[in-house]
């Protein structure tokens, strides 16, 4: 965390916020992908190729 100049007292909080944000964004992208597959069946083939 030294590269980002985060004070030692706040490093744990910043790490927790980063992990929470990553989990929320992962959930949103999973839901968006599921909705895209549900709405457009051709999307399934795009995901299959990647």
Biopython code that builds the backbone (N, CA, C, O; Angstrom):
import numpy as np
from Bio.PDB.StructureBuilder import StructureBuilder

atoms = [
    (1, "UNK", "N", (0.813, -1.196, 0.000)),
    (1, "UNK", "CA", (0.000, 0.000, 0.000)),
    (1, "UNK", "C", (0.855, 1.256, 0.000)),
    (1, "UNK", "O", (0.331, 2.360, -0.151)),
    (2, "UNK", "N", (2.138, 1.106, 0.164)),
    (2, "UNK", "CA", (3.014, 2.271, 0.202)),
    (2, "UNK", "C", (3.015, 2.999, -1.142)),
    (2, "UNK", "O", (3.177, 4.218, -1.179)),
    (3, "UNK", "N", (2.839, 2.277, -2.233)),
    (3, "UNK", "CA", (2.845, 2.908, -3.552)),
    (3, "UNK", "C", (1.670, 3.860, -3.724)),
    (3, "UNK", "O", (1.746, 4.794, -4.522)),
    (4, "UNK", "N", (0.594, 3.639, -2.995)),
    (4, "UNK", "CA", (-0.580, 4.495, -3.089)),
    (4, "UNK", "C", (-0.631, 5.532, -1.977)),
    (4, "UNK", "O", (-1.580, 6.314, -1.910)),
    (5, "UNK", "N", (0.355, 5.555, -1.116)),
    (5, "UNK", "CA", (0.456, 6.512, -0.006)),
    (5, "UNK", "C", (-0.753, 6.453, 0.913)),
    (5, "UNK", "O", (-1.256, 7.487, 1.354)),
    (6, "UNK", "N", (-1.220, 5.244, 1.202)),
    (6, "UNK", "CA", (-2.338, 5.054, 2.135)),
    (6, "UNK", "C", (-1.755, 4.994, 3.543)),
    (6, "UNK", "O", (-0.856, 4.196, 3.808)),
    (7, "UNK", "N", (-2.260, 5.833, 4.448)),
    (7, "UNK", "CA", (-1.752, 5.797, 5.817)),
    (7, "UNK", "C", (-1.949, 4.415, 6.444)),
    (7, "UNK", "O", (-2.939, 3.737, 6.167)),
    (8, "UNK", "N", (-1.018, 4.011, 7.274)),
    (8, "UNK", "CA", (-1.063, 2.677, 7.881)),
    (8, "UNK", "C", (-2.351, 2.439, 8.658)),
    (8, "UNK", "O", (-2.848, 1.314, 8.706)),
    (9, "UNK", "N", (-2.889, 3.482, 9.263)),
    (9, "UNK", "CA", (-4.107, 3.337, 10.060)),
    (9, "UNK", "C", (-5.323, 3.020, 9.192)),
    (9, "UNK", "O", (-6.303, 2.465, 9.688)),
    (10, "UNK", "N", (-5.274, 3.362, 7.913)),
    (10, "UNK", "CA", (-6.440, 3.164, 7.050)),
    (10, "UNK", "C", (-6.263, 2.045, 6.028)),
    (10, "UNK", "O", (-7.156, 1.813, 5.214)),
    (11, "UNK", "N", (-5.146, 1.358, 6.056)),
    (11, "UNK", "CA", (-4.884, 0.321, 5.064)),
    (11, "UNK", "C", (-5.908, -0.805, 5.112)),
    (11, "UNK", "O", (-6.341, -1.280, 4.062)),
    (12, "UNK", "N", (-6.301, -1.239, 6.292)),
    (12, "UNK", "CA", (-7.271, -2.331, 6.411)),
    (12, "UNK", "C", (-8.624, -1.912, 5.846)),
    (12, "UNK", "O", (-9.304, -2.702, 5.192)),
    (13, "UNK", "N", (-9.009, -0.659, 6.105)),
    (13, "UNK", "CA", (-10.305, -0.177, 5.604)),
    (13, "UNK", "C", (-10.298, -0.079, 4.079)),
    (13, "UNK", "O", (-11.272, -0.457, 3.428)),
    (14, "UNK", "N", (-9.222, 0.418, 3.518)),
    (14, "UNK", "CA", (-9.110, 0.540, 2.065)),
    (14, "UNK", "C", (-9.137, -0.845, 1.420)),
    (14, "UNK", "O", (-9.774, -1.040, 0.385)),
    (15, "UNK", "N", (-8.454, -1.792, 2.025)),
    (15, "UNK", "CA", (-8.453, -3.157, 1.509)),
    (15, "UNK", "C", (-9.854, -3.754, 1.556)),
    (15, "UNK", "O", (-10.287, -4.392, 0.596)),
    (16, "UNK", "N", (-10.566, -3.553, 2.660)),
    (16, "UNK", "CA", (-11.932, -4.060, 2.790)),
    (16, "UNK", "C", (-12.853, -3.446, 1.747)),
    (16, "UNK", "O", (-13.671, -4.148, 1.152)),
    (17, "UNK", "N", (-12.730, -2.144, 1.520)),
    (17, "UNK", "CA", (-13.561, -1.478, 0.507)),
    (17, "UNK", "C", (-13.251, -2.027, -0.877)),
    (17, "UNK", "O", (-14.163, -2.241, -1.677)),
    (18, "UNK", "N", (-11.989, -2.255, -1.165)),
    (18, "UNK", "CA", (-11.602, -2.808, -2.462)),
    (18, "UNK", "C", (-12.148, -4.207, -2.679)),
    (18, "UNK", "O", (-12.623, -4.523, -3.769)),
    (19, "UNK", "N", (-12.087, -5.037, -1.670)),
    (19, "UNK", "CA", (-12.612, -6.404, -1.782)),
    (19, "UNK", "C", (-14.129, -6.379, -1.939)),
    (19, "UNK", "O", (-14.681, -7.113, -2.758)),
    (20, "UNK", "N", (-14.802, -5.540, -1.160)),
    (20, "UNK", "CA", (-16.260, -5.438, -1.255)),
    (20, "UNK", "C", (-16.683, -4.933, -2.627)),
    (20, "UNK", "O", (-17.640, -5.445, -3.209)),
    (21, "UNK", "N", (-15.984, -3.942, -3.143)),
    (21, "UNK", "CA", (-16.308, -3.414, -4.468)),
    (21, "UNK", "C", (-16.097, -4.477, -5.542)),
    (21, "UNK", "O", (-16.892, -4.577, -6.476)),
    (22, "UNK", "N", (-15.038, -5.268, -5.421)),
    (22, "UNK", "CA", (-14.783, -6.335, -6.391)),
    (22, "UNK", "C", (-15.889, -7.379, -6.361)),
    (22, "UNK", "O", (-16.306, -7.866, -7.412)),
    (23, "UNK", "N", (-16.368, -7.728, -5.179)),
    (23, "UNK", "CA", (-17.448, -8.703, -5.071)),
    (23, "UNK", "C", (-18.756, -8.174, -5.657)),
    (23, "UNK", "O", (-19.471, -8.897, -6.351)),
    (24, "UNK", "N", (-19.060, -6.916, -5.375)),
    (24, "UNK", "CA", (-20.292, -6.314, -5.908)),
    (24, "UNK", "C", (-20.224, -6.233, -7.433)),
    (24, "UNK", "O", (-21.188, -6.578, -8.118)),
    (25, "UNK", "N", (-19.098, -5.781, -7.960)),
    (25, "UNK", "CA", (-18.961, -5.679, -9.414)),
    (25, "UNK", "C", (-19.012, -7.050, -10.080)),
    (25, "UNK", "O", (-19.579, -7.194, -11.163)),
    (26, "UNK", "N", (-18.428, -8.045, -9.444)),
    (26, "UNK", "CA", (-18.493, -9.399, -10.002)),
    (26, "UNK", "C", (-19.935, -9.874, -10.084)),
    (26, "UNK", "O", (-20.350, -10.444, -11.093)),
    (27, "UNK", "N", (-20.699, -9.640, -9.023)),
    (27, "UNK", "CA", (-22.111, -10.013, -9.018)),
    (27, "UNK", "C", (-22.898, -9.286, -10.095)),
    (27, "UNK", "O", (-23.744, -9.884, -10.760)),
    (28, "UNK", "N", (-22.624, -7.991, -10.271)),
    (28, "UNK", "CA", (-23.331, -7.228, -11.304)),
    (28, "UNK", "C", (-23.013, -7.745, -12.698)),
    (28, "UNK", "O", (-23.906, -7.853, -13.539)),
    (29, "UNK", "N", (-21.745, -8.067, -12.951)),
    (29, "UNK", "CA", (-21.376, -8.580, -14.266)),
    (29, "UNK", "C", (-21.960, -9.973, -14.508)),
    (29, "UNK", "O", (-22.325, -10.294, -15.639)),
    (30, "UNK", "N", (-22.053, -10.793, -13.481)),
    (30, "UNK", "CA", (-22.675, -12.106, -13.636)),
    (30, "UNK", "C", (-24.151, -11.947, -13.976)),
    (30, "UNK", "O", (-24.666, -12.625, -14.864)),
    (31, "UNK", "N", (-24.831, -11.047, -13.264)),
    (31, "UNK", "CA", (-26.242, -10.800, -13.544)),
    (31, "UNK", "C", (-26.447, -10.212, -14.941)),
    (31, "UNK", "O", (-27.382, -10.591, -15.645)),
    (32, "UNK", "N", (-25.578, -9.292, -15.339)),
    (32, "UNK", "CA", (-25.692, -8.700, -16.674)),
    (32, "UNK", "C", (-25.456, -9.751, -17.758)),
    (32, "UNK", "O", (-26.142, -9.754, -18.780)),
    (33, "UNK", "N", (-24.508, -10.624, -17.543)),
    (33, "UNK", "CA", (-24.255, -11.688, -18.514)),
    (33, "UNK", "C", (-25.408, -12.669, -18.601)),
    (33, "UNK", "O", (-25.769, -13.113, -19.690)),
    (34, "UNK", "N", (-25.984, -13.006, -17.464)),
    (34, "UNK", "CA", (-27.134, -13.914, -17.459)),
    (34, "UNK", "C", (-28.328, -13.275, -18.154)),
    (34, "UNK", "O", (-29.059, -13.946, -18.882)),
    (35, "UNK", "N", (-28.526, -11.978, -17.930)),
    (35, "UNK", "CA", (-29.630, -11.276, -18.590)),
    (35, "UNK", "C", (-29.402, -11.206, -20.097)),
    (35, "UNK", "O", (-30.342, -11.359, -20.877)),
    (36, "UNK", "N", (-28.156, -10.977, -20.507)),
    (36, "UNK", "CA", (-27.847, -10.925, -21.938)),
    (36, "UNK", "C", (-28.085, -12.277, -22.596)),
    (36, "UNK", "O", (-28.627, -12.346, -23.699)),
    (37, "UNK", "N", (-27.686, -13.339, -21.929)),
    (37, "UNK", "CA", (-27.914, -14.682, -22.484)),
    (37, "UNK", "C", (-29.396, -14.980, -22.563)),
    (37, "UNK", "O", (-29.860, -15.587, -23.528)),
    (38, "UNK", "N", (-30.151, -14.553, -21.546)),
    (38, "UNK", "CA", (-31.587, -14.798, -21.534)),
    (38, "UNK", "C", (-32.295, -14.027, -22.647)),
    (38, "UNK", "O", (-33.217, -14.543, -23.278)),
    (39, "UNK", "N", (-31.862, -12.803, -22.880)),
    (39, "UNK", "CA", (-32.540, -11.954, -23.865)),
    (39, "UNK", "C", (-32.091, -12.250, -25.291)),
    (39, "UNK", "O", (-32.914, -12.279, -26.206)),
    (40, "UNK", "N", (-30.814, -12.465, -25.486)),
    (40, "UNK", "CA", (-30.273, -12.694, -26.826)),
    (40, "UNK", "C", (-29.591, -14.053, -26.842)),
    (40, "UNK", "O", (-28.510, -14.212, -26.274)),
    (41, "UNK", "N", (-30.200, -15.015, -27.476)),
    (41, "UNK", "CA", (-29.634, -16.367, -27.458)),
    (41, "UNK", "C", (-28.286, -16.431, -28.185)),
    (41, "UNK", "O", (-27.469, -17.300, -27.882)),
    (42, "UNK", "N", (-28.044, -15.529, -29.131)),
    (42, "UNK", "CA", (-26.765, -15.530, -29.853)),
    (42, "UNK", "C", (-25.614, -15.123, -28.949)),
    (42, "UNK", "O", (-24.460, -15.448, -29.231)),
    (43, "UNK", "N", (-25.914, -14.415, -27.867)),
    (43, "UNK", "CA", (-24.887, -14.006, -26.913)),
    (43, "UNK", "C", (-24.198, -15.212, -26.301)),
    (43, "UNK", "O", (-23.012, -15.159, -25.977)),
    (44, "UNK", "N", (-24.936, -16.290, -26.145)),
    (44, "UNK", "CA", (-24.376, -17.507, -25.566)),
    (44, "UNK", "C", (-23.178, -17.976, -26.372)),
    (44, "UNK", "O", (-22.186, -18.434, -25.804)),
    (45, "UNK", "N", (-23.264, -17.867, -27.689)),
    (45, "UNK", "CA", (-22.157, -18.308, -28.538)),
    (45, "UNK", "C", (-20.960, -17.374, -28.421)),
    (45, "UNK", "O", (-19.818, -17.822, -28.532)),
    (46, "UNK", "N", (-21.200, -16.089, -28.199)),
    (46, "UNK", "CA", (-20.097, -15.147, -27.996)),
    (46, "UNK", "C", (-19.336, -15.511, -26.723)),
    (46, "UNK", "O", (-18.105, -15.525, -26.719)),
    (47, "UNK", "N", (-20.071, -15.807, -25.633)),
    (47, "UNK", "CA", (-19.424, -16.204, -24.395)),
    (47, "UNK", "C", (-18.723, -17.552, -24.537)),
    (47, "UNK", "O", (-17.700, -17.785, -23.892)),
    (48, "UNK", "N", (-19.250, -18.425, -25.356)),
    (48, "UNK", "CA", (-18.654, -19.746, -25.548)),
    (48, "UNK", "C", (-17.318, -19.644, -26.267)),
    (48, "UNK", "O", (-16.427, -20.460, -26.033)),
    (49, "UNK", "N", (-17.169, -18.663, -27.133)),
    (49, "UNK", "CA", (-15.930, -18.509, -27.885)),
    (49, "UNK", "C", (-14.822, -17.858, -27.073)),
    (49, "UNK", "O", (-13.647, -18.015, -27.402)),
    (50, "UNK", "N", (-15.171, -17.135, -26.029)),
    (50, "UNK", "CA", (-14.136, -16.436, -25.266)),
    (50, "UNK", "C", (-13.553, -17.278, -24.158)),
    (50, "UNK", "O", (-12.671, -16.819, -23.433)),
]
sb = StructureBuilder()
sb.init_structure("model")
sb.init_model(0)
sb.init_chain("A")
sb.init_seg("    ")
for serial, (resi, resn, name, xyz) in enumerate(atoms, 1):
    if name == "N":
        sb.init_residue(resn, " ", resi, " ")
    sb.init_atom(name, np.array(xyz, "f"), 0.0, 1.0, " ", f" {name:<3s}", serial, name[0])
structure = sb.get_structure()
